[in-house]
Amino acid sequence: MKRMGYSLASVCLLLWLLAGTGLAEPAWVETEKGSLNVRSKANAKSTIVSKVPNGSMVEVLETKGDWTRIEYNGKKGYVKSSFLKDEPPEGTSEEAGEVLVIQEGGYARIVTQSGALNVRKKADPKSVVVTQVPNGARVEVVEATLQWSSIVYQGKTGYVQTQYLVLDSQMIGRTVYPDGAYLYVRQEESALSQSLTAVSASQPMTILEIGKQWVRVSCQNGEGMDIEGYVSMADISQWRETPTGVAQPPVYAQLELSKDALRLGEELDAEVRGEEGASCAVRVLCNGKVIMDSRMVLDNTTFSYRPRKAGVYQMELIVRRADGASIGCEARFIVEEGGTDAEAPEVYSQKDGWWLDKKYSRSNLDQSGCAIFTLSHALQRLGKASEKTTPDALARTYPMYLAESGTVTSNLLAAAGRDFGFATDKDKLYDAGQIAQRFKEGAVFSFAIVSGHIALAAGLNDDGTMVRIVDSAPSATFERIENAQLYIEDGRGGYQAVASLEDIPGAKYYLETDQFGGLEYYLTMEYVASRGVRSIIPR
């Protein structure tokens, strides 16, 4: 590369020659940031025909008030006169043959008016083209001067005119905006790092430092506090310097977790808060991979999630308003191996997600395990709970009783009765008096609470009119029950009907299955007897 420069002597000589011949006078571009736009007319709204890098020398052809007609690299046009100076910029070498190096190393973005940029073998517009770089691509900078820059793109080295580069060094201190609807500002330079806030397309960020993959920025969080963090280079790929025109984002999007670390088998509770009327969607990632696609949830709601494998988890909430504006937030938690030593729950939740991959014959416990859960609940209440009576253990022991239409409950109870020491009737009981008597003898009952679903009748109230139900999948019951009502105690010695499963104490909605977990409630003896029950009698 021929290193041309502007020594003090050469500048004086150039001025003298130009003055003596009546040719155009030189001037130097000086902007606060970036390149200077050259326009087709002396009008700020006219077409941009080229750009002149800050510090470059141009030829002044004519000056009329606020606008000056110049020539640069063979192209003529108009620039604002206020950006032209009579002297070279500070830092120009006084040694003949030296050039002003404006960046060594680092990276830059290719910005052209249209199409790809030619990379040439030498710093000469007539030199051989060695490759082309697409508009918007990011390239490695070897050395950048006012006129030409040596770059590396996809392993090939060559020269491009500096006017088509947006150098990293030119971006420090600049204000930019996200390309998309929003992006996360993270605590560290990692996609797995905790997010500090989410910045919308209308919120500014100031660039503090630029690396290869991450950019350190300052911005404000949702509470208006100044913070510093990192955004992915890919998320601000075009260095957008004006808002995209997206409407104001929702007032807020907030996701709070009950804990940030748990053991495999434990549950996590989450609370979602978003703008009223906006749609809210939640998705879950584990070790950077999506393991649960977006699920719609209500704003200002709570839900539970039971992870099925260890890892670093990321739960994301996206709140979208009717006008299309959106914002997001996320929370992270760690799930460790080892499981929990806690005793079996009073009520298993068949639909908490944990049972989705627990096999039951050719199916799984989430889909087909209601009779197995009911048997486990019965054995627990008969004082026979052990490692052998958990739902997954029972599913491994009795897979042969799952038929096409569901579990053959009579055969399952007969086999389990022999193994665990309880008696069962061959036929169903439909008589309320007989059922009440068996309850007094310590029995519990397995019964088809609705079509296709089994639950446990676990106890009787004092006057024999209401039966306490243990239901592993109450959503199935609530959706299918006919001519009957679920009840809870009203605190005054009576019972009240529930309008929603959320009315039942202990209700938990599980995100992964979009159903409620196991619950206890009451049904009338009349309804239970009408369905028929199978006795599980201690002995």
C-alpha positions as CSV (number, residue, x, y, z in Angstrom):
1,M,0.0,0.0,0.0
2,K,1.4,3.4,-1.0
3,R,1.2,5.4,2.2
4,M,0.2,8.9,1.2
5,G,0.0,11.6,3.9
6,Y,-0.5,15.2,4.7
7,S,2.7,16.6,6.2
8,L,2.6,20.3,7.1
9,A,5.0,21.1,4.2
10,S,3.0,19.1,1.6
11,V,-0.2,20.8,2.7
12,C,1.3,24.3,2.3
13,L,2.7,23.3,-1.1
14,L,-0.8,22.0,-2.2
15,L,-2.5,25.2,-1.1
16,W,0.0,27.3,-3.0
17,L,-0.3,25.3,-6.1
18,L,-4.1,25.3,-6.0
19,A,-4.2,29.0,-5.4
20,G,-1.7,29.7,-8.3
21,T,-3.7,27.7,-10.8
22,G,-7.2,28.8,-9.9
23,L,-8.1,25.2,-9.1
24,A,-10.4,24.0,-6.3
25,E,-9.3,24.6,-2.7
26,P,-8.8,21.8,-0.2
27,A,-10.8,21.3,3.0
28,W,-11.0,18.7,5.7
29,V,-14.1,17.0,7.1
30,E,-14.7,17.3,10.8
31,T,-17.8,15.8,12.3
32,E,-18.7,14.9,15.9
33,K,-19.2,11.3,14.9
34,G,-19.2,9.2,11.8
35,S,-19.0,10.1,8.1
36,L,-20.4,13.2,6.4
37,N,-23.3,12.8,4.0
38,V,-22.8,14.1,0.4
39,R,-26.1,15.0,-1.2
40,S,-27.2,15.6,-4.7
41,K,-28.6,19.0,-3.9
42,A,-28.0,21.7,-1.3
43,N,-30.9,20.3,0.7
44,A,-31.0,18.1,3.8
45,K,-33.8,16.0,2.3
46,S,-32.1,15.4,-1.1
47,T,-30.5,12.0,-2.1
48,I,-27.2,10.9,-0.4
49,V,-24.8,10.2,-3.3
50,S,-21.8,9.3,-1.1
51,K,-20.2,9.6,2.3
52,V,-16.9,11.1,3.4
53,P,-15.1,9.7,6.4
54,N,-14.4,12.1,9.2
55,G,-10.9,13.7,8.8
56,S,-10.8,13.2,5.0
57,M,-9.6,15.9,2.6
58,V,-12.0,17.0,-0.1
59,E,-11.9,19.6,-3.0
60,V,-14.1,22.6,-2.5
61,L,-15.8,23.6,-5.8
62,E,-18.2,26.2,-4.6
63,T,-19.6,27.6,-1.4
64,K,-23.1,29.2,-1.1
65,G,-24.1,30.0,2.5
66,D,-24.8,26.9,4.6
67,W,-23.9,24.5,1.7
68,T,-20.6,23.7,-0.1
69,R,-20.2,21.8,-3.3
70,I,-17.3,19.4,-3.1
71,E,-15.6,16.5,-4.9
72,Y,-14.3,13.4,-3.2
73,N,-13.0,10.2,-4.8
74,G,-14.4,11.4,-8.2
75,K,-17.9,12.1,-6.9
76,K,-19.4,15.6,-6.6
77,G,-22.1,16.8,-4.3
78,Y,-23.2,19.1,-1.5
79,V,-22.3,19.0,2.2
80,K,-23.0,21.3,5.1
81,S,-20.3,24.0,5.2
82,S,-20.1,23.9,9.0
83,F,-18.4,20.4,8.7
84,L,-15.5,21.7,6.6
85,K,-12.3,23.0,8.1
86,D,-9.3,24.8,6.5
87,E,-6.7,22.7,8.4
88,P,-6.1,19.0,8.6
89,P,-7.5,17.2,11.8
90,E,-5.3,16.9,14.8
91,G,-3.1,13.8,14.8
92,T,-2.0,14.1,11.1
93,S,1.6,13.2,11.0
94,E,4.1,15.8,10.0
95,E,6.5,13.3,8.5
96,A,6.3,13.0,4.7
97,G,5.0,9.7,3.5
98,E,3.0,8.9,6.6
99,V,-0.8,8.4,6.7
100,L,-3.3,9.0,9.4
101,V,-4.2,5.6,10.9
102,I,-7.7,5.9,12.5
103,Q,-8.0,2.3,13.7
104,E,-5.7,-0.7,14.1
105,G,-7.3,-4.1,14.7
106,G,-10.8,-4.5,15.8
107,Y,-13.9,-4.8,13.6
108,A,-16.1,-2.8,11.3
109,R,-19.5,-3.0,9.6
110,I,-19.8,-2.7,5.8
111,V,-22.3,0.0,4.8
112,T,-23.0,0.7,1.1
113,Q,-25.7,2.5,-0.7
114,S,-26.6,-0.8,-2.4
115,G,-25.1,-4.2,-3.1
116,A,-21.9,-5.8,-2.0
117,L,-18.5,-4.1,-1.6
118,N,-15.5,-5.0,-3.7
119,V,-12.4,-6.0,-1.7
120,R,-9.3,-5.3,-3.8
121,K,-5.8,-6.7,-3.8
122,K,-4.2,-3.2,-3.5
123,A,-5.3,0.2,-2.2
124,D,-6.3,1.3,-5.6
125,P,-9.8,1.5,-7.2
126,K,-8.4,-0.2,-10.4
127,S,-6.8,-3.1,-8.5
128,V,-8.0,-6.7,-8.9
129,V,-11.1,-7.7,-6.9
130,V,-10.2,-10.6,-4.6
131,T,-13.7,-11.0,-3.1
132,Q,-16.9,-9.2,-2.2
133,V,-18.5,-8.4,1.1
134,P,-22.3,-8.2,1.5
135,N,-23.7,-4.9,2.7
136,G,-24.1,-5.0,6.5
137,A,-21.5,-7.8,7.0
138,R,-19.0,-7.5,9.9
139,V,-15.3,-7.6,8.9
140,E,-12.0,-7.8,10.8
141,V,-9.9,-4.6,10.5
142,V,-6.1,-4.9,10.0
143,E,-5.6,-1.2,9.6
144,A,-7.9,1.7,8.7
145,T,-6.7,5.0,7.3
146,L,-8.7,8.0,6.0
147,Q,-8.8,6.7,2.4
148,W,-8.3,2.9,2.4
149,S,-8.6,0.1,5.0
150,S,-7.0,-3.3,5.1
151,I,-9.6,-5.9,6.1
152,V,-10.1,-9.7,6.5
153,Y,-13.3,-11.3,5.4
154,Q,-13.9,-15.1,5.4
155,G,-10.1,-15.7,5.5
156,K,-9.3,-13.3,2.6
157,T,-7.3,-10.1,3.1
158,G,-7.7,-7.0,0.9
159,Y,-8.4,-3.3,0.7
160,V,-11.7,-1.4,0.7
161,Q,-12.4,2.3,0.7
162,T,-12.8,3.5,4.3
163,Q,-15.9,5.6,3.4
164,Y,-17.8,2.3,3.2
165,L,-16.8,1.2,6.8
166,V,-18.5,1.9,10.1
167,L,-15.5,1.3,12.4
168,D,-15.9,0.1,16.0
169,S,-13.8,3.1,17.1
170,Q,-16.4,5.4,15.5
171,M,-19.2,3.8,17.5
172,I,-17.9,4.4,21.0
173,G,-20.2,6.9,22.7
174,R,-22.9,6.6,20.0
175,T,-26.6,6.0,20.8
176,V,-28.2,3.0,19.1
177,Y,-31.5,1.1,19.2
178,P,-32.4,-2.6,19.0
179,D,-33.1,-4.0,15.5
180,G,-36.2,-6.0,16.6
181,A,-39.0,-5.4,19.1
182,Y,-36.6,-5.7,22.1
183,L,-33.4,-7.3,23.3
184,Y,-31.9,-8.5,26.6
185,V,-29.1,-6.6,28.3
186,R,-27.1,-9.2,30.2
187,Q,-24.9,-9.1,33.2
188,E,-22.0,-10.9,31.5
189,E,-20.8,-11.7,28.0
190,S,-22.9,-14.9,27.7
191,A,-26.3,-15.9,26.4
192,L,-26.7,-17.9,29.6
193,S,-26.0,-14.8,31.8
194,Q,-28.7,-13.3,33.9
195,S,-30.6,-10.5,32.1
196,L,-30.6,-7.1,33.8
197,T,-33.4,-5.7,31.7
198,A,-35.1,-5.8,28.3
199,V,-34.7,-2.8,26.0
200,S,-37.4,-2.1,23.5
201,A,-37.0,-0.8,19.9
202,S,-37.7,2.7,21.1
203,Q,-35.3,2.7,24.0
204,P,-31.7,4.1,23.5
205,M,-28.5,2.4,24.5
206,T,-25.1,4.1,24.6
207,I,-22.1,2.0,23.3
208,L,-19.3,1.9,25.9
209,E,-17.1,-0.9,24.5
210,I,-17.1,-3.3,21.6
211,G,-15.8,-6.9,21.5
212,K,-16.1,-9.6,18.8
213,Q,-19.4,-11.0,20.0
214,W,-20.6,-8.7,22.7
215,V,-21.1,-5.0,23.1
216,R,-21.1,-3.2,26.5
217,V,-23.8,-0.6,26.7
218,S,-25.4,1.7,29.2
219,C,-29.2,2.2,29.3
220,Q,-32.1,2.4,31.7
221,N,-34.0,-0.5,33.2
222,G,-37.8,-0.7,33.6
223,E,-37.6,1.4,36.8
224,G,-35.7,4.2,35.1
225,M,-32.3,3.4,36.8
226,D,-29.1,3.6,34.8
227,I,-27.4,0.3,34.3
228,E,-24.5,-1.2,32.3
229,G,-24.5,-4.6,30.7
230,Y,-23.9,-6.6,27.5
231,V,-25.9,-7.1,24.4
232,S,-25.2,-9.6,21.6
233,M,-23.5,-8.1,18.5
234,A,-26.1,-9.9,16.4
235,D,-28.9,-8.0,18.2
236,I,-27.7,-4.6,17.1
237,S,-26.3,-5.7,13.8
238,Q,-27.2,-2.6,11.8
239,W,-26.2,0.0,14.4
240,R,-29.6,1.5,14.2
241,E,-29.3,5.1,15.3
242,T,-33.0,6.1,15.3
243,P,-36.0,4.4,16.9
244,T,-37.9,2.1,14.6
245,G,-41.1,3.9,15.1
246,V,-42.6,1.0,17.1
247,A,-45.3,2.2,19.5
248,Q,-44.5,2.5,23.1
249,P,-44.0,-0.9,24.8
250,P,-46.3,-2.3,27.4
251,V,-45.9,-0.6,30.8
252,Y,-44.1,-3.6,32.2
253,A,-43.4,-7.3,32.0
254,Q,-42.4,-9.0,35.2
255,L,-41.7,-12.6,36.0
256,E,-40.9,-13.6,39.6
257,L,-39.8,-17.1,40.7
258,S,-40.2,-18.7,44.1
259,K,-36.5,-19.9,44.1
260,D,-33.4,-19.7,42.0
261,A,-32.1,-23.2,42.8
262,L,-33.8,-26.5,43.4
263,R,-33.2,-30.2,43.3
264,L,-34.6,-32.5,40.6
265,G,-38.1,-33.5,41.6
266,E,-39.0,-30.2,43.3
267,E,-41.4,-27.7,42.0
268,L,-40.9,-24.0,41.1
269,D,-43.7,-21.4,41.4
270,A,-43.8,-18.4,39.2
271,E,-45.8,-15.2,39.1
272,V,-46.5,-13.2,35.9
273,R,-47.4,-9.6,35.8
274,G,-48.0,-7.7,32.6
275,E,-50.1,-4.8,31.1
276,E,-53.8,-5.5,31.6
277,G,-55.3,-6.9,28.4
278,A,-52.0,-7.8,26.8
279,S,-51.2,-11.3,25.8
280,C,-48.5,-13.1,27.8
281,A,-46.5,-16.1,26.6
282,V,-43.9,-18.1,28.5
283,R,-41.3,-20.5,27.2
284,V,-38.6,-22.5,29.0
285,L,-35.0,-23.2,27.9
286,C,-32.5,-25.6,29.5
287,N,-28.8,-25.1,28.9
288,G,-29.6,-22.7,26.0
289,K,-32.0,-25.0,24.2
290,V,-35.8,-24.6,24.1
291,I,-37.5,-27.4,25.9
292,M,-41.0,-25.9,26.1
293,D,-42.3,-23.7,23.3
294,S,-44.3,-20.6,24.1
295,R,-47.4,-21.2,26.2
296,M,-50.1,-18.5,26.6
297,V,-50.8,-17.5,30.2
298,L,-53.1,-14.8,31.7
299,D,-51.6,-11.6,32.9
300,N,-51.3,-11.2,36.6
301,T,-51.4,-15.0,37.2
302,T,-49.4,-17.7,38.9
303,F,-48.3,-21.1,37.7
304,S,-46.0,-24.0,38.7
305,Y,-43.3,-25.8,36.8
306,R,-41.6,-29.1,37.7
307,P,-38.3,-29.6,35.8
308,R,-37.6,-33.1,34.5
309,K,-33.8,-32.8,34.1
310,A,-30.9,-31.0,35.8
311,G,-29.3,-28.0,34.2
312,V,-29.3,-24.2,33.9
313,Y,-32.8,-23.0,33.1
314,Q,-34.1,-19.8,31.6
315,M,-37.8,-18.9,31.8
316,E,-38.9,-16.1,29.4
317,L,-42.0,-14.0,29.5
318,I,-43.1,-12.0,26.4
319,V,-45.9,-9.5,26.8
320,R,-47.5,-8.2,23.6
321,R,-50.1,-5.5,23.3
322,A,-52.9,-5.4,20.7
323,D,-51.1,-2.7,18.8
324,G,-48.1,-5.0,18.3
325,A,-45.7,-3.5,20.8
326,S,-44.0,-6.0,22.9
327,I,-41.4,-6.4,25.7
328,G,-39.8,-9.3,27.4
329,C,-38.2,-10.4,30.6
330,E,-36.6,-13.5,31.9
331,A,-35.5,-15.3,35.1
332,R,-33.0,-18.0,35.6
333,F,-32.7,-21.0,38.0
334,I,-30.5,-24.0,38.5
335,V,-31.8,-27.6,38.9
336,E,-29.3,-29.9,40.5
337,E,-29.2,-33.7,40.5
338,G,-30.0,-35.7,43.6
339,G,-33.8,-35.4,44.0
340,T,-35.6,-34.6,47.2
341,D,-35.8,-36.7,50.4
342,A,-39.2,-35.4,51.2
343,E,-42.1,-37.9,51.8
344,A,-44.6,-38.6,49.1
345,P,-47.2,-35.8,48.8
346,E,-50.7,-36.1,50.2
347,V,-52.0,-35.8,46.6
348,Y,-49.9,-36.7,43.6
349,S,-50.3,-34.3,40.6
350,Q,-50.6,-36.4,37.5
351,K,-50.5,-33.3,35.3
352,D,-47.4,-31.5,36.8
353,G,-45.2,-32.5,33.8
354,W,-43.0,-34.8,35.8
355,W,-44.9,-37.8,34.6
356,L,-44.8,-37.0,30.9
357,D,-41.8,-39.3,30.2
358,K,-42.6,-41.9,33.0
359,K,-43.6,-45.0,31.1
360,Y,-46.8,-47.0,31.8
361,S,-46.8,-49.9,29.4
362,R,-47.0,-48.5,25.9
363,S,-48.2,-45.1,27.2
364,N,-47.1,-42.8,30.1
365,L,-48.4,-41.9,33.5
366,D,-49.4,-38.4,32.5
367,Q,-51.7,-39.8,29.8
368,S,-53.0,-43.1,31.2
369,G,-52.0,-43.3,34.8
370,C,-55.1,-42.2,36.8
371,A,-55.9,-45.7,38.1
372,I,-52.2,-46.1,39.1
373,F,-52.3,-42.7,40.9
374,T,-55.5,-43.7,42.6
375,L,-54.0,-47.0,43.8
376,S,-51.0,-45.2,45.2
377,H,-53.2,-42.7,47.0
378,A,-55.2,-45.7,48.5
379,L,-52.1,-47.5,49.7
380,Q,-50.8,-44.4,51.3
381,R,-54.0,-43.8,53.2
382,L,-54.1,-47.5,54.3
383,G,-50.6,-47.0,55.9
384,K,-48.8,-49.0,53.3
385,A,-46.7,-46.3,51.6
386,S,-43.2,-47.3,50.6
387,E,-40.8,-47.0,47.6
388,K,-42.9,-49.8,46.0
389,T,-46.1,-47.8,46.1
390,T,-45.1,-44.6,44.3
391,P,-46.9,-44.2,40.9
392,D,-43.8,-44.9,38.8
393,A,-43.0,-48.0,40.8
394,L,-46.6,-49.3,40.5
395,A,-46.5,-48.6,36.7
396,R,-43.4,-50.7,36.4
397,T,-45.0,-53.5,38.4
398,Y,-48.5,-53.6,36.7
399,P,-48.0,-52.6,33.1
400,M,-50.0,-55.6,31.9
401,Y,-53.3,-54.1,33.1
402,L,-53.3,-51.2,30.7
403,A,-55.7,-52.0,27.8
404,E,-56.7,-50.0,24.7
405,S,-59.6,-48.4,26.6
406,G,-57.6,-47.8,29.8
407,T,-56.6,-49.7,32.9
408,V,-58.6,-52.7,33.8
409,T,-59.2,-51.6,37.4
410,S,-60.7,-54.8,38.7
411,N,-57.7,-56.8,37.7
412,L,-55.3,-54.2,38.9
413,L,-56.8,-54.1,42.4
414,A,-57.0,-57.8,42.6
415,A,-53.3,-58.2,41.9
416,A,-52.3,-55.3,44.1
417,G,-54.5,-56.7,46.9
418,R,-52.5,-59.9,46.9
419,D,-49.2,-58.0,46.8
420,F,-49.9,-55.4,49.4
421,G,-52.4,-57.2,51.7
422,F,-55.8,-55.6,51.2
423,A,-59.2,-57.0,50.1
424,T,-61.4,-55.8,47.2
425,D,-64.9,-56.7,46.1
426,K,-65.4,-58.4,42.7
427,D,-68.3,-56.2,41.9
428,K,-68.9,-52.5,42.2
429,L,-71.0,-51.1,45.1
430,Y,-73.9,-48.8,44.2
431,D,-75.7,-48.7,47.5
432,A,-75.0,-45.6,49.6
433,G,-75.6,-47.5,52.9
434,Q,-73.1,-50.2,52.0
435,I,-70.5,-47.6,50.9
436,A,-71.0,-45.7,54.2
437,Q,-70.6,-48.9,56.2
438,R,-67.3,-49.8,54.4
439,F,-66.0,-46.3,55.1
440,K,-66.7,-46.9,58.8
441,E,-64.6,-50.1,58.5
442,G,-61.6,-48.2,57.2
443,A,-62.1,-48.8,53.5
444,V,-61.4,-46.4,50.6
445,F,-62.7,-46.7,47.1
446,S,-61.5,-46.5,43.5
447,F,-64.2,-45.3,41.1
448,A,-64.7,-43.8,37.6
449,I,-65.4,-40.3,38.7
450,V,-66.2,-39.3,35.1
451,S,-66.0,-41.2,31.8
452,G,-62.4,-42.2,31.2
453,H,-61.0,-41.0,34.6
454,I,-60.4,-42.7,37.9
455,A,-60.2,-41.0,41.4
456,L,-60.2,-42.1,45.0
457,A,-63.1,-41.8,47.4
458,A,-61.1,-41.3,50.6
459,G,-63.6,-40.5,53.4
460,L,-67.1,-39.6,54.5
461,N,-68.4,-36.5,56.3
462,D,-70.2,-36.9,59.7
463,D,-73.8,-37.0,58.3
464,G,-72.8,-39.3,55.4
465,T,-73.9,-36.9,52.7
466,M,-70.5,-35.8,51.3
467,V,-67.5,-37.9,50.2
468,R,-64.0,-36.6,50.2
469,I,-62.3,-37.1,46.8
470,V,-58.6,-37.4,46.1
471,D,-58.1,-36.6,42.4
472,S,-54.7,-36.7,40.6
473,A,-56.0,-34.9,37.5
474,P,-59.0,-32.7,38.5
475,S,-59.0,-30.8,35.2
476,A,-60.3,-34.0,33.6
477,T,-63.1,-34.2,36.2
478,F,-64.1,-30.6,36.0
479,E,-64.3,-30.7,32.2
480,R,-66.4,-33.9,32.0
481,I,-68.6,-34.1,35.1
482,E,-72.3,-34.0,34.4
483,N,-75.2,-33.2,36.6
484,A,-72.9,-32.8,39.6
485,Q,-70.8,-30.2,41.4
486,L,-67.5,-30.1,43.2
487,Y,-67.6,-28.8,46.7
488,I,-65.3,-27.4,49.4
489,E,-65.9,-26.7,53.1
490,D,-67.3,-23.2,53.7
491,G,-65.7,-22.8,57.2
492,R,-69.1,-22.7,58.9
493,G,-69.8,-26.4,59.0
494,G,-71.3,-26.6,55.5
495,Y,-70.2,-26.9,51.9
496,Q,-70.0,-24.5,49.0
497,A,-69.9,-25.3,45.3
498,V,-66.8,-24.2,43.4
499,A,-67.0,-22.2,40.1
500,S,-63.4,-22.9,39.2
501,L,-60.7,-25.3,40.2
502,E,-58.8,-22.2,41.4
503,D,-61.4,-22.0,44.2
504,I,-60.1,-25.2,45.8
505,P,-57.4,-24.8,48.5
506,G,-54.0,-25.9,47.2
507,A,-54.9,-25.5,43.5
508,K,-51.8,-25.3,41.2
509,Y,-51.9,-24.7,37.5
510,Y,-49.0,-26.3,35.7
511,L,-47.5,-24.5,32.8
512,E,-46.1,-27.5,30.9
513,T,-49.4,-29.4,30.6
514,D,-51.9,-26.4,30.9
515,Q,-53.8,-28.3,33.6
516,F,-54.3,-28.3,37.3
517,G,-52.4,-30.6,39.7
518,G,-53.9,-33.1,42.2
519,L,-56.6,-31.8,44.6
520,E,-58.9,-32.8,47.4
521,Y,-62.6,-31.8,47.3
522,Y,-66.0,-33.2,48.0
523,L,-68.8,-34.8,45.9
524,T,-72.2,-35.8,47.1
525,M,-72.7,-39.4,48.2
526,E,-75.6,-39.6,45.8
527,Y,-73.2,-38.9,42.8
528,V,-70.5,-41.3,44.1
529,A,-73.0,-44.1,44.6
530,S,-74.5,-43.5,41.1
531,R,-71.1,-44.1,39.5
532,G,-70.3,-47.3,41.5
533,V,-67.2,-47.9,43.5
534,R,-64.6,-50.7,44.1
535,S,-63.6,-51.3,47.7
536,I,-60.0,-51.3,48.9
537,I,-60.4,-52.9,52.4
538,P,-57.6,-53.1,54.9
539,R,-56.9,-56.4,56.5
